[in-house]
Amino acid sequence: MRVFGLLGLVLALVIVGLIAKKQLTTATAPLPSVPGAAAPAPGEAPADMRAQSQQVQQQVKDALDAAAQARKMPDEN
């Protein structure tokens, strides 16, 4: 009985290892571009990660502000 338990544990460990390896190899693939973000021109070098991160943060902030403005309701007195 212990042999079956050990064999099942090893089999589960192998399966988890294979899945983890697959996940890690696909994580290195380039990320898709953010919708609405301007793509660099073919001759231009892509912006560094910090500038791109700040650009995405600003876009999210602008979208949230616009949504908040659209949802403002008059005061009920």
C-alpha positions as CSV (number, residue, x, y, z in Angstrom):
1,M,0.0,0.0,0.0
2,R,2.8,2.4,0.8
3,V,4.3,1.7,-2.7
4,F,1.1,2.9,-4.4
5,G,1.0,6.0,-2.2
6,L,4.7,6.8,-3.0
7,L,4.1,6.1,-6.7
8,G,1.1,8.4,-6.8
9,L,3.1,11.1,-5.0
10,V,5.9,10.9,-7.5
11,L,3.5,10.9,-10.5
12,A,1.8,14.0,-9.1
13,L,5.2,15.7,-8.6
14,V,6.2,14.9,-12.2
15,I,2.9,16.3,-13.6
16,V,3.3,19.5,-11.5
17,G,6.9,19.8,-12.7
18,L,5.9,19.5,-16.3
19,I,3.1,22.1,-16.0
20,A,5.4,24.5,-14.2
21,K,8.0,24.1,-16.9
22,K,5.4,24.8,-19.6
23,Q,4.1,27.8,-17.7
24,L,7.6,29.2,-17.4
25,T,8.5,28.8,-21.0
26,T,5.3,30.6,-22.1
27,A,5.9,33.4,-19.6
28,T,9.0,34.5,-21.5
29,A,6.9,35.2,-24.7
30,P,6.3,38.8,-25.5
31,L,3.2,40.4,-24.0
32,P,0.5,41.7,-26.3
33,S,0.3,45.4,-26.6
34,V,-2.1,47.4,-24.5
35,P,-5.2,48.5,-26.5
36,G,-5.2,52.2,-27.1
37,A,-1.4,52.5,-26.5
38,A,0.6,53.9,-29.3
39,A,2.9,51.4,-30.9
40,P,6.4,52.6,-31.7
41,A,7.3,53.3,-35.3
42,P,9.2,50.5,-37.1
43,G,12.5,52.4,-37.0
44,E,12.0,53.5,-33.4
45,A,13.4,51.7,-30.4
46,P,10.6,50.6,-28.0
47,A,10.3,52.7,-24.8
48,D,11.8,51.5,-21.7
49,M,9.7,49.6,-19.2
50,R,9.4,52.5,-16.7
51,A,8.1,54.9,-19.4
52,Q,5.7,52.3,-20.7
53,S,4.5,51.5,-17.1
54,Q,3.9,55.2,-16.4
55,Q,2.0,55.5,-19.7
56,V,-0.3,52.6,-18.9
57,Q,-0.9,54.0,-15.4
58,Q,-1.8,57.4,-16.8
59,Q,-4.2,55.8,-19.3
60,V,-5.9,53.8,-16.5
61,K,-6.2,56.9,-14.3
62,D,-7.7,58.9,-17.2
63,A,-10.2,56.2,-18.0
64,L,-11.2,55.9,-14.3
65,D,-11.6,59.7,-14.1
66,A,-13.7,59.8,-17.2
67,A,-15.9,57.0,-15.9
68,A,-16.3,58.8,-12.6
69,Q,-17.3,62.0,-14.4
70,A,-19.9,60.1,-16.4
71,R,-21.4,58.5,-13.3
72,K,-21.8,61.8,-11.3
73,M,-25.4,62.2,-10.3
74,P,-27.1,65.4,-9.1
75,D,-27.6,65.7,-5.4
76,E,-30.9,64.6,-4.1
77,N,-32.2,67.3,-1.6
